[in-house]
Amino acid sequence: MGLKPDFQLGTWDGLLAGLQAQRFDVMVDQVNISEARSKVYDFSEPYTYAGQQLMVRKDRQAEIKGPNDLAGKRIGAVLGTNHEKWVRDNVPNAEVRTYGDDSHLNFDLIGGRIDAFVTDILVVGFITRQTGGQVVATGSPLGSQRSAFALHKGSPELVGAIDEALESLRADGTLKQISEKGFQIDVTHP
């Protein structure tokens, strides 16, 4: 696109608020497209198609096999994400514990402070490898999601430029290569 990015880091909910307040132009962090978010933000075309996954300690995999086993359990999710929303919407009898980022979910799960957590299916392999197999996926994916670049409302020119760049990366196979390198699977199409 001929642009030089000025990266700014922050917590998930802080990034969304910063985007809405126009402190930066675009958010690139697996932002899932939803009806509610589409009212607040503009979105590029999706660049990944994935979903959510329930994660547990390996020694509890037989006990917690899926959503039906979560009532009364302590479930972790990153604050402000679709993962948190899924737990609140689908497991009303769970104790939801929120986190500023993904890094503490593994520690609290391994330490027994939570019983499970919901995360993006794209990081399942990474988490399992990172924890030496102590944290594993359980049950089927919890749904599908489309992720895209999020921009503050009223950014049609920048959305158009991003969509054009994504289409170029998709057409020459670069987007697929990036997906397979990062996730070990191609998640660039439905």
N, CA, C and O of each residue as an XYZ file, in Angstrom:
760
protein
N       0.824     -1.203      0.000
C       0.000      0.000      0.000
C       0.861      1.258      0.000
O       0.353      2.367     -0.162
N       2.152      1.078      0.181
C       3.033      2.232      0.184
C       2.959      3.050      1.460
O       3.340      4.221      1.456
N       2.485      2.475      2.540
C       2.370      3.176      3.815
C       3.331      2.571      4.820
O       3.629      1.378      4.758
N       3.813      3.379      5.739
C       4.674      2.885      6.803
C       3.850      2.869      8.086
O       3.382      3.919      8.527
N       3.663      1.689      8.695
C       2.839      1.622      9.906
C       3.537      2.201     11.126
O       4.760      2.146     11.253
N       2.738      2.751     12.010
C       3.180      3.206     13.321
C       2.430      2.341     14.327
O       1.309      2.669     14.715
N       3.050      1.224     14.755
C       2.390      0.252     15.613
C       2.202      0.794     17.026
O       3.094      1.437     17.579
N       1.027      0.527     17.603
C       0.727      0.888     18.974
C       0.144     -0.337     19.657
O      -0.798     -0.945     19.148
N       0.692     -0.699     20.793
C       0.253     -1.882     21.520
C      -0.669     -1.496     22.665
O      -0.629     -0.370     23.161
N      -1.497     -2.440     23.075
C      -2.383     -2.190     24.201
C      -3.212     -3.410     24.500
O      -3.121     -4.418     23.800
N      -4.033     -3.326     25.548
C      -4.940     -4.421     25.863
C      -6.090     -4.422     24.871
O      -6.387     -3.406     24.242
N      -6.735     -5.580     24.738
C      -7.784     -5.731     23.729
C      -8.856     -4.644     23.852
O      -9.128     -3.944     22.877
N      -9.462     -4.492     25.020
C     -10.540     -3.518     25.167
C     -10.029     -2.096     24.985
O     -10.766     -1.232     24.509
N      -8.788     -1.844     25.353
C      -8.204     -0.518     25.148
C      -7.982     -0.203     23.678
O      -8.122      0.944     23.254
N      -7.637     -1.220     22.905
C      -7.439     -1.013     21.473
C      -8.751     -0.672     20.776
O      -8.795      0.220     19.929
N      -9.805     -1.374     21.131
C     -11.103     -1.065     20.528
C     -11.553      0.348     20.884
O     -12.061      1.077     20.031
N     -11.366      0.729     22.139
C     -11.736      2.085     22.560
C     -10.873      3.122     21.847
O     -11.369      4.174     21.443
N      -9.582      2.827     21.691
C      -8.690      3.743     20.980
C      -9.061      3.899     19.525
O      -8.961      4.994     18.970
N      -9.483      2.829     18.907
C      -9.926      2.898     17.515
C     -11.176      3.760     17.406
O     -11.270      4.616     16.527
N     -12.124      3.537     18.289
C     -13.363      4.308     18.267
C     -13.088      5.793     18.522
O     -13.755      6.657     17.953
N     -12.110      6.084     19.373
C     -11.762      7.481     19.675
C     -10.829      8.079     18.623
O     -10.412      9.230     18.755
N     -10.498      7.319     17.587
C      -9.646      7.737     16.471
C      -8.229      8.074     16.899
O      -7.598      8.961     16.324
N      -7.717      7.355     17.929
C      -6.317      7.524     18.320
C      -5.395      6.831     17.325
O      -4.202      7.127     17.266
N      -5.948      5.911     16.547
C      -5.227      5.279     15.440
C      -6.243      4.910     14.369
O      -7.451      4.979     14.593
N      -5.742      4.522     13.209
C      -6.592      4.343     12.035
C      -7.143      2.940     11.843
O      -8.249      2.767     11.333
N      -6.378      1.948     12.249
C      -6.792      0.572     11.975
C      -6.329     -0.357     13.098
O      -5.265     -0.155     13.685
N      -7.145     -1.380     13.390
C      -6.781     -2.379     14.389
C      -6.593     -3.708     13.671
O      -7.467     -4.162     12.932
N      -5.443     -4.321     13.901
C      -5.093     -5.594     13.263
C      -4.828     -6.601     14.378
O      -3.703     -6.701     14.869
N      -5.851     -7.344     14.776
C      -5.662     -8.307     15.858
C      -6.822     -9.287     15.886
O      -7.502     -9.420     16.903
N      -7.049     -9.973     14.777
C      -8.126    -10.950     14.697
C      -9.441    -10.360     15.216
O     -10.096    -10.960     16.068
N      -9.822     -9.203     14.713
C     -11.074     -8.575     15.120
C     -12.204     -9.273     14.375
O     -12.274     -9.223     13.147
N     -13.082     -9.919     15.122
C     -14.191    -10.640     14.515
C     -15.293     -9.684     14.126
O     -15.651     -8.780     14.881
N     -15.823     -9.893     12.945
C     -16.914     -9.072     12.433
C     -18.209     -9.533     13.096
O     -18.537    -10.719     13.066
N     -18.933     -8.610     13.687
C     -20.243     -8.910     14.265
C     -21.185     -7.781     13.903
O     -20.754     -6.696     13.512
N     -22.471     -8.045     14.037
C     -23.463     -7.022     13.742
C     -23.275     -5.806     14.647
O     -23.337     -4.665     14.188
N     -23.044     -6.059     15.933
C     -22.868     -4.955     16.884
C     -21.621     -4.135     16.547
O     -21.669     -2.905     16.552
N     -20.519     -4.802     16.258
C     -19.283     -4.076     15.926
C     -19.409     -3.328     14.605
O     -18.808     -2.267     14.436
N     -20.176     -3.863     13.677
C     -20.336     -3.192     12.378
C     -21.070     -1.872     12.500
O     -20.980     -1.028     11.609
N     -21.788     -1.684     13.583
C     -22.454     -0.405     13.829
C     -21.468      0.653     14.308
O     -21.727      1.849     14.176
N     -20.339      0.219     14.863
C     -19.365      1.128     15.461
C     -18.121      1.298     14.594
O     -17.523      2.373     14.566
N     -17.728      0.228     13.880
C     -16.487      0.226     13.112
C     -16.754     -0.134     11.654
O     -17.752     -0.779     11.336
N     -15.858      0.288     10.782
C     -15.824     -0.212      9.409
C     -14.886     -1.407      9.387
O     -13.952     -1.473     10.185
N     -15.122     -2.356      8.481
C     -14.284     -3.548      8.370
C     -13.805     -3.759      6.947
O     -14.509     -3.456      5.983
N     -12.595     -4.284      6.834
C     -12.094     -4.742      5.544
C     -12.778     -6.068      5.222
O     -13.588     -6.569      6.002
N     -12.439     -6.627      4.063
C     -12.860     -7.990      3.769
C     -12.164     -8.908      4.780
O     -11.073     -8.580      5.247
N     -12.765    -10.040      5.126
C     -12.117    -10.952      6.079
C     -10.793    -11.492      5.539
O     -10.649    -11.718      4.337
N      -9.840    -11.694      6.431
C      -8.582    -12.333      6.035
C      -8.413    -13.691      6.696
O      -7.560    -14.474      6.277
N      -9.220    -13.995      7.740
C      -9.248    -15.351      8.287
C     -10.686    -15.747      8.580
O     -11.543    -14.918      8.886
N     -10.909    -17.042      8.473
C     -12.185    -17.657      8.804
C     -11.849    -18.762      9.799
O     -11.228    -19.762      9.439
N     -12.251    -18.582     11.022
C     -11.863    -19.546     12.053
C     -13.037    -19.754     13.005
O     -14.181    -19.865     12.565
N     -12.762    -19.806     14.293
C     -13.794    -20.017     15.290
C     -13.211    -20.011     16.678
O     -12.047    -19.666     16.881
N     -14.026    -20.393     17.623
C     -13.622    -20.415     19.020
C     -13.478    -21.857     19.482
O     -14.120    -22.763     18.950
N     -12.626    -22.056     20.483
C     -12.382    -23.397     20.995
C     -12.304    -23.365     22.509
O     -11.748    -22.437     23.097
N     -12.859    -24.377     23.127
C     -12.783    -24.544     24.566
C     -11.489    -25.276     24.899
O     -11.179    -26.301     24.292
N     -10.727    -24.750     25.870
C      -9.446    -25.320     26.281
C      -9.537    -25.734     27.749
O     -10.135    -25.039     28.570
N      -8.931    -26.883     28.061
C      -8.915    -27.401     29.428
C      -7.545    -27.993     29.737
O      -6.727    -28.194     28.839
N      -7.304    -28.270     31.013
C      -6.113    -29.048     31.373
C      -6.303    -30.460     30.847
O      -7.413    -30.991     30.873
N      -5.242    -31.060     30.376
C      -5.325    -32.400     29.792
C      -5.946    -33.402     30.765
O      -6.691    -34.287     30.342
N      -5.654    -33.278     32.047
C      -6.193    -34.224     33.016
C      -7.690    -34.032     33.279
O      -8.291    -34.822     34.007
N      -8.298    -32.993     32.696
C      -9.739    -32.751     32.868
C     -10.509    -32.903     31.558
O     -11.706    -32.620     31.497
N      -9.819    -33.351     30.518
C     -10.435    -33.456     29.199
C     -11.620    -34.427     29.189
O     -12.598    -34.180     28.484
N     -11.561    -35.502     29.936
C     -12.674    -36.459     29.994
C     -13.863    -35.893     30.776
O     -15.010    -36.260     30.520
N     -13.588    -35.007     31.720
C     -14.637    -34.405     32.554
C     -15.339    -33.252     31.847
O     -16.562    -33.128     31.917
N     -14.565    -32.409     31.167
C     -15.119    -31.238     30.478
C     -14.960    -31.488     28.980
O     -13.895    -31.262     28.405
N     -16.027    -31.952     28.373
C     -15.986    -32.332     26.957
C     -16.568    -31.270     26.032
O     -16.375    -31.327     24.817
N     -17.277    -30.307     26.601
C     -17.897    -29.284     25.774
C     -18.760    -28.359     26.597
O     -18.736    -28.415     27.826
N     -19.529    -27.502     25.929
C     -20.336    -26.483     26.608
C     -21.302    -27.027     27.653
O     -21.567    -26.355     28.650
N     -21.831    -28.219     27.447
C     -22.793    -28.780     28.412
C     -22.157    -29.093     29.756
O     -22.868    -29.299     30.740
N     -20.834    -29.132     29.814
C     -20.131    -29.457     31.052
C     -19.625    -28.220     31.794
O     -18.843    -28.350     32.736
N     -20.054    -27.029     31.389
C     -19.486    -25.796     31.938
C     -20.302    -25.142     33.052
O     -19.798    -24.242     33.724
N     -21.528    -25.562     33.263
C     -22.355    -24.935     34.303
C     -21.647    -25.021     35.651
O     -21.161    -26.082     36.043
N     -21.595    -23.898     36.352
C     -20.963    -23.839     37.660
C     -19.448    -23.796     37.637
O     -18.818    -23.745     38.694
N     -18.850    -23.815     36.453
C     -17.389    -23.813     36.334
C     -16.862    -22.377     36.230
O     -17.610    -21.450     35.922
N     -15.567    -22.214     36.490
C     -14.878    -20.929     36.352
C     -14.263    -20.906     34.955
O     -13.343    -21.667     34.657
N     -14.785    -20.020     34.101
C     -14.377    -19.976     32.698
C     -13.665    -18.662     32.422
O     -14.180    -17.590     32.739
N     -12.485    -18.747     31.834
C     -11.698    -17.568     31.513
C     -11.885    -17.126     30.069
O     -12.151    -17.938     29.183
N     -11.741    -15.829     29.850
C     -11.786    -15.236     28.506
C     -11.157    -13.850     28.579
O     -11.163    -13.209     29.630
N     -10.623    -13.401     27.465
C     -10.062    -12.054     27.407
C     -11.208    -11.046     27.382
O     -12.156    -11.182     26.608
N     -11.105    -10.038     28.238
C     -12.121     -9.003     28.391
C     -12.447     -8.332     27.056
O     -11.547     -7.917     26.325
N     -13.729     -8.231     26.748
C     -14.186     -7.500     25.568
C     -14.149     -8.295     24.276
O     -14.457     -7.753     23.215
N     -13.778     -9.573     24.340
C     -13.683    -10.380     23.122
C     -14.981    -11.135     22.870
O     -15.855    -11.208     23.734
N     -15.090    -11.696     21.667
C     -16.218    -12.562     21.357
C     -16.195    -13.815     22.219
O     -17.231    -14.442     22.444
N     -15.000    -14.182     22.705
C     -14.889    -15.347     23.577
C     -15.647    -15.086     24.893
O     -16.409    -15.933     25.359
N     -15.424    -13.911     25.472
C     -16.150    -13.554     26.693
C     -17.652    -13.515     26.427
O     -18.443    -14.025     27.220
N     -18.037    -12.913     25.316
C     -19.454    -12.826     24.966
C     -20.058    -14.212     24.806
O     -21.175    -14.460     25.259
N     -19.322    -15.120     24.163
C     -19.838    -16.475     23.975
C     -20.126    -17.131     25.326
O     -21.188    -17.725     25.517
N     -19.187    -17.024     26.254
C     -19.384    -17.644     27.569
C     -20.596    -17.033     28.261
O     -21.441    -17.758     28.785
N     -20.686    -15.711     28.268
C     -21.803    -15.046     28.956
C     -23.147    -15.411     28.316
O     -24.143    -15.591     29.017
N     -23.173    -15.520     26.987
C     -24.418    -15.837     26.279
C     -24.803    -17.311     26.369
O     -25.991    -17.634     26.373
N     -23.831    -18.202     26.440
C     -24.104    -19.630     26.319
C     -23.962    -20.439     27.606
O     -24.423    -21.579     27.672
N     -23.341    -19.870     28.613
C     -23.163    -20.590     29.878
C     -23.518    -19.643     31.025
O     -22.641    -19.189     31.759
N     -24.818    -19.348     31.172
C     -25.219    -18.356     32.183
C     -24.890    -18.766     33.615
O     -24.814    -17.904     34.491
N     -24.697    -20.040     33.874
C     -24.392    -20.490     35.233
C     -22.899    -20.610     35.492
O     -22.494    -21.147     36.523
N     -22.083    -20.124     34.582
C     -20.628    -20.173     34.771
C     -20.155    -18.919     35.502
O     -20.804    -17.874     35.462
N     -19.026    -19.047     36.160
C     -18.357    -17.884     36.748
C     -17.336    -17.416     35.720
O     -16.341    -18.099     35.480
N     -17.574    -16.253     35.109
C     -16.700    -15.746     34.060
C     -15.580    -14.935     34.688
O     -15.826    -14.008     35.458
N     -14.349    -15.293     34.353
C     -13.178    -14.546     34.819
C     -12.507    -13.940     33.594
O     -12.137    -14.647     32.656
N     -12.358    -12.621     33.618
C     -11.802    -11.940     32.448
C     -10.345    -11.563     32.667
O      -9.886    -11.369     33.793
N      -9.635    -11.465     31.546
C      -8.197    -11.191     31.531
C      -7.913    -10.090     30.519
O      -8.664     -9.898     29.563
N      -6.820     -9.373     30.744
C      -6.420     -8.308     29.829
C      -5.805     -8.833     28.542
O      -5.825     -8.148     27.519
N      -5.258    -10.042     28.584
C      -4.661    -10.654     27.390
C      -4.620    -12.167     27.585
O      -4.993    -12.674     28.643
N      -4.164    -12.883     26.560
C      -4.154    -14.350     26.586
C      -3.109    -14.958     27.507
O      -3.264    -16.103     27.933
N      -2.056    -14.226     27.825
C      -0.897    -14.835     28.476
C      -1.194    -15.470     29.833
O      -0.547    -16.453     30.195
N      -2.143    -14.944     30.585
C      -2.415    -15.467     31.924
C      -3.434    -16.603     31.953
O      -3.575    -17.280     32.971
N      -4.142    -16.818     30.849
C      -5.131    -17.889     30.805
C      -4.485    -19.246     31.051
O      -4.987    -20.038     31.849
N      -3.367    -19.521     30.364
C      -2.686    -20.810     30.534
C      -2.246    -21.016     31.976
O      -2.465    -22.087     32.543
N      -1.625    -19.995     32.578
C      -1.131    -20.105     33.953
C      -2.261    -20.398     34.929
O      -2.131    -21.260     35.799
N      -3.382    -19.670     34.782
C      -4.493    -19.871     35.703
C      -5.177    -21.211     35.482
O      -5.672    -21.816     36.434
N      -5.213    -21.683     34.240
C      -5.788    -23.001     33.982
C      -4.910    -24.107     34.578
O      -5.405    -24.999     35.267
N      -3.637    -24.041     34.314
C      -2.708    -25.042     34.843
C      -2.712    -25.014     36.374
O      -2.656    -26.060     37.020
N      -2.778    -23.812     36.946
C      -2.782    -23.662     38.403
C      -4.111    -23.962     39.063
O      -4.200    -23.937     40.291
N      -5.157    -24.249     38.282
C      -6.451    -24.602     38.838
C      -7.316    -23.431     39.256
O      -8.340    -23.632     39.909
N      -6.935    -22.208     38.896
C      -7.736    -21.041     39.271
C      -8.948    -20.872     38.349
O      -9.919    -20.212     38.717
N      -8.893    -21.470     37.149
C     -10.050    -21.563     36.271
C     -10.146    -23.012     35.805
O      -9.169    -23.759     35.847
N     -11.342    -23.395     35.360
C     -11.575    -24.771     34.921
C     -11.406    -24.936     33.417
O     -11.116    -26.031     32.937
N     -11.585    -23.850     32.678
C     -11.494    -23.882     31.217
C     -11.382    -22.446     30.732
O     -11.618    -21.505     31.489
N     -11.021    -22.285     29.470
C     -11.112    -20.972     28.846
C     -11.472    -21.121     27.389
O     -11.282    -22.178     26.788
N     -11.998    -20.043     26.827
C     -12.366    -20.010     25.422
C     -11.364    -19.121     24.712
O     -11.048    -18.024     25.172
N     -10.865    -19.613     23.575
C      -9.897    -18.857     22.796
C     -10.160    -19.068     21.316
O     -11.080    -19.791     20.937
N      -9.365    -18.445     20.500
C      -9.470    -18.582     19.053
C      -8.864    -19.911     18.628
O      -7.786    -20.279     19.094
N      -9.536    -20.618     17.763
C      -9.061    -21.918     17.297
C      -7.684    -21.804     16.629
O      -6.949    -22.788     16.545
N      -7.342    -20.610     16.160
C      -6.065    -20.407     15.480
C      -4.863    -20.600     16.399
O      -3.766    -20.892     15.923
N      -5.050    -20.443     17.690
C      -3.918    -20.548     18.619
C      -3.886    -21.859     19.405
O      -3.043    -22.030     20.286
N      -4.792    -22.782     19.095
C      -4.863    -24.048     19.828
C      -3.535    -24.799     19.769
O      -3.012    -25.207     20.806
N      -2.990    -24.986     18.580
C      -1.724    -25.712     18.435
C      -0.590    -25.034     19.187
O       0.215    -25.698     19.841
N      -0.528    -23.715     19.093
C       0.506    -22.956     19.788
C       0.398    -23.147     21.302
O       1.398    -23.392     21.976
N      -0.819    -23.034     21.827
C      -1.027    -23.170     23.270
C      -0.622    -24.563     23.736
O       0.061    -24.709     24.749
N      -1.039    -25.574     23.005
C      -0.710    -26.954     23.395
C       0.797    -27.168     23.393
O       1.341    -27.777     24.314
N       1.475    -26.666     22.359
C       2.946    -26.788     22.314
C       3.592    -25.974     23.430
O       4.511    -26.454     24.094
N       3.123    -24.749     23.642
C       3.697    -23.851     24.646
C       3.583    -24.424     26.055
O       4.451    -24.182     26.894
N       2.531    -25.172     26.317
C       2.310    -25.723     27.658
C       2.782    -27.167     27.772
O       2.497    -27.836     28.765
N       3.492    -27.647     26.779
C       3.983    -29.022     26.816
C       2.867    -30.046     26.863
O       3.036    -31.124     27.432
N       1.735    -29.722     26.272
C       0.606    -30.642     26.235
C      -0.269    -30.625     27.471
O      -1.199    -31.425     27.575
N       0.006    -29.728     28.416
C      -0.825    -29.645     29.624
C      -2.190    -29.023     29.345
O      -3.171    -29.348     30.014
N      -2.255    -28.121     28.348
C      -3.506    -27.456     27.982
C      -3.886    -27.935     26.589
O      -3.091    -27.848     25.653
N      -5.123    -28.448     26.459
C      -5.565    -29.044     25.199
C      -6.977    -28.584     24.855
O      -7.724    -28.118     25.716
N      -7.325    -28.723     23.583
C      -8.686    -28.438     23.127
C      -9.593    -29.570     23.576
O      -9.164    -30.718     23.697
N     -10.854    -29.234     23.821
C     -11.841    -30.260     24.144
C     -13.117    -29.964     23.383
O     -13.524    -28.808     23.265
N     -13.740    -30.994     22.873
C     -14.989    -30.824     22.139
C     -14.788    -30.197     20.779
O     -13.664    -29.942     20.347
N     -15.893    -29.959     20.122
C     -15.904    -29.360     18.791
C     -15.740    -27.847     18.883
O     -15.986    -27.266     19.940
N     -15.321    -27.191     17.777
C     -15.283    -25.724     17.783
C     -16.647    -25.151     18.162
O     -17.686    -25.744     17.870
N     -16.629    -24.006     18.806
C     -17.846    -23.400     19.346
C     -18.572    -22.495     18.361
O     -19.571    -21.873     18.722
N     -18.103    -22.411     17.155
C     -18.741    -21.580     16.144
C     -17.712    -21.035     15.185
O     -16.508    -21.193     15.386
N     -18.194    -20.394     14.141
C     -17.270    -19.834     13.153
C     -17.274    -18.308     13.229
O     -18.253    -17.682     13.633
N     -16.147    -17.743     12.828
C     -15.979    -16.283     12.868
C     -15.170    -15.830     11.670
O     -14.337    -16.565     11.138
N     -15.438    -14.596     11.260
C     -14.645    -13.955     10.207
C     -13.883    -12.802     10.848
O     -14.468    -11.963     11.533
N     -12.569    -12.768     10.619
C     -11.750    -11.699     11.196
C     -11.255    -10.779     10.085
O     -10.968    -11.218      8.971
N     -11.163     -9.499     10.415
C     -10.799     -8.487      9.434
C     -10.094     -7.324     10.117
O     -10.012     -7.266     11.344
N      -9.594     -6.412      9.318
C      -9.052     -5.157      9.836
C     -10.240     -4.294     10.256
O     -11.190     -4.136      9.489
N     -10.196     -3.739     11.457
C     -11.246     -2.842     11.935
C     -10.740     -1.410     11.820
O      -9.585     -1.116     12.128
N     -11.625     -0.528     11.370
C     -11.286      0.881     11.198
C     -12.392      1.732     11.805
O     -13.530      1.278     11.930
N     -12.063      2.971     12.184
C     -13.140      3.796     12.718
C     -14.111      4.119     11.590
O     -13.729      4.157     10.420
N     -15.355      4.349     11.946
C     -16.411      4.604     10.963
C     -16.039      5.788     10.077
O     -15.455      6.772     10.530
N     -16.392      5.663      8.809
C     -16.143      6.741      7.860
C     -14.766      6.674      7.228
O     -14.151      7.711      6.979
N     -14.269      5.472      6.965
C     -12.932      5.286      6.387
C     -12.992      4.537      5.052
O     -12.223      3.595      4.858
N     -13.877      4.920      4.129
C     -14.050      4.123      2.906
C     -12.790      4.027      2.039
O     -12.550      2.991      1.420
N     -11.993      5.080      1.986
C     -10.783      5.032      1.153
C      -9.760      4.056      1.717
O      -9.157      3.288      0.967
N      -9.559      4.078      3.033
C      -8.600      3.169      3.650
C      -9.118      1.731      3.590
O      -8.336      0.811      3.350
N     -10.407      1.519      3.799
C     -10.992      0.179      3.662
C     -10.756     -0.337      2.248
O     -10.362     -1.489      2.065
N     -10.994      0.506      1.252
C     -10.783      0.112     -0.145
C      -9.333     -0.256     -0.431
O      -9.066     -1.231     -1.134
N      -8.408      0.508      0.101
C      -6.979      0.226     -0.114
C      -6.572     -1.086      0.565
O      -5.812     -1.872     -0.001
N      -7.074     -1.313      1.761
C      -6.770     -2.565      2.472
C      -7.367     -3.754      1.728
O      -6.705     -4.779      1.561
N      -8.619     -3.622      1.280
C      -9.258     -4.708      0.528
C      -8.477     -5.024     -0.748
O      -8.312     -6.191     -1.102
N      -8.006     -4.003     -1.428
C      -7.217     -4.203     -2.648
C      -5.912     -4.941     -2.332
O      -5.520     -5.853     -3.060
N      -5.252     -4.549     -1.263
C      -4.004     -5.218     -0.864
C      -4.266     -6.667     -0.466
O      -3.496     -7.556     -0.832
N      -5.343     -6.917      0.278
C      -5.686     -8.288      0.664
C      -5.977     -9.142     -0.566
O      -5.549    -10.295     -0.630
N      -6.690     -8.603     -1.531
C      -7.000     -9.359     -2.742
C      -5.727     -9.701     -3.513
O      -5.609    -10.796     -4.064
N      -4.792     -8.783     -3.552
C      -3.508     -9.047     -4.210
C      -2.758    -10.171     -3.492
O      -2.206    -11.064     -4.135
N      -2.739    -10.123     -2.155
C      -2.075    -11.165     -1.364
C      -2.784    -12.517     -1.499
O      -2.141    -13.567     -1.483
N      -4.087    -12.480     -1.630
C      -4.847    -13.716     -1.804
C      -4.577    -14.299     -3.195
O      -4.367    -15.505     -3.334
N      -4.581    -13.455     -4.212
C      -4.412    -13.901     -5.600
C      -3.040    -14.516     -5.865
O      -2.935    -15.488     -6.613
N      -1.988    -13.961     -5.261
C      -0.651    -14.504     -5.537
C      -0.235    -15.600     -4.557
O       0.885    -16.105     -4.635
N      -1.135    -15.974     -3.626
C      -0.857    -17.070     -2.706
C      -0.143    -16.666     -1.423
O       0.081    -17.508     -0.553
N       0.217    -15.398     -1.293
C       0.943    -14.939     -0.109
C       0.111    -15.084      1.161
O       0.630    -15.504      2.196
N      -1.166    -14.743      1.092
C      -2.022    -14.827      2.269
C      -2.106    -16.277      2.762
O      -2.038    -16.525      3.966
N      -2.251    -17.219      1.853
C      -2.293    -18.640      2.211
C      -0.972    -19.067      2.851
O      -0.976    -19.789      3.848
N       0.152    -18.631      2.295
C       1.464    -18.983      2.854
C       1.623    -18.447      4.272
O       2.126    -19.146      5.151
N       1.197    -17.220      4.490
C       1.272    -16.622      5.831
C       0.424    -17.443      6.804
O       0.861    -17.734      7.917
N      -0.785    -17.814      6.385
C      -1.672    -18.608      7.229
C      -1.050    -19.951      7.577
O      -1.045    -20.348      8.743
N      -0.531    -20.646      6.593
C       0.043    -21.969      6.838
C       1.303    -21.893      7.700
O       1.561    -22.789      8.504
N       2.080    -20.836      7.536
C       3.279    -20.667      8.363
C       2.890    -20.370      9.818
O       3.471    -20.937     10.744
N       1.930    -19.502     10.011
C       1.552    -19.095     11.366
C       0.647    -20.074     12.089
O       0.779    -20.262     13.299
N      -0.280    -20.709     11.357
C      -1.293    -21.550     11.997
C      -1.218    -23.022     11.599
O      -1.965    -23.843     12.132
N      -0.348    -23.354     10.692
C      -0.193    -24.707     10.162
C      -1.407    -25.181      9.363
O      -1.487    -26.356      9.007
N      -2.346    -24.287      9.080
C      -3.499    -24.582      8.226
C      -3.858    -23.326      7.437
O      -3.478    -22.216      7.809
N      -4.597    -23.517      6.343
C      -5.058    -22.384      5.541
C      -6.428    -21.953      6.059
O      -7.412    -22.675      5.900
N      -6.487    -20.774      6.680
C      -7.750    -20.251      7.209
C      -8.171    -18.974      6.472
O      -8.873    -18.127      7.025
N      -7.734    -18.852      5.226
C      -7.976    -17.616      4.486
C      -9.247    -17.657      3.642
O      -9.511    -16.725      2.883
N     -10.027    -18.712      3.761
C     -11.289    -18.813      3.022
C     -12.301    -19.564      3.877
O     -11.926    -20.306      4.785
N     -13.602    -19.368      3.582
C     -14.633    -20.044      4.393
C     -14.598    -21.558      4.233
O     -15.398    -22.263      4.847
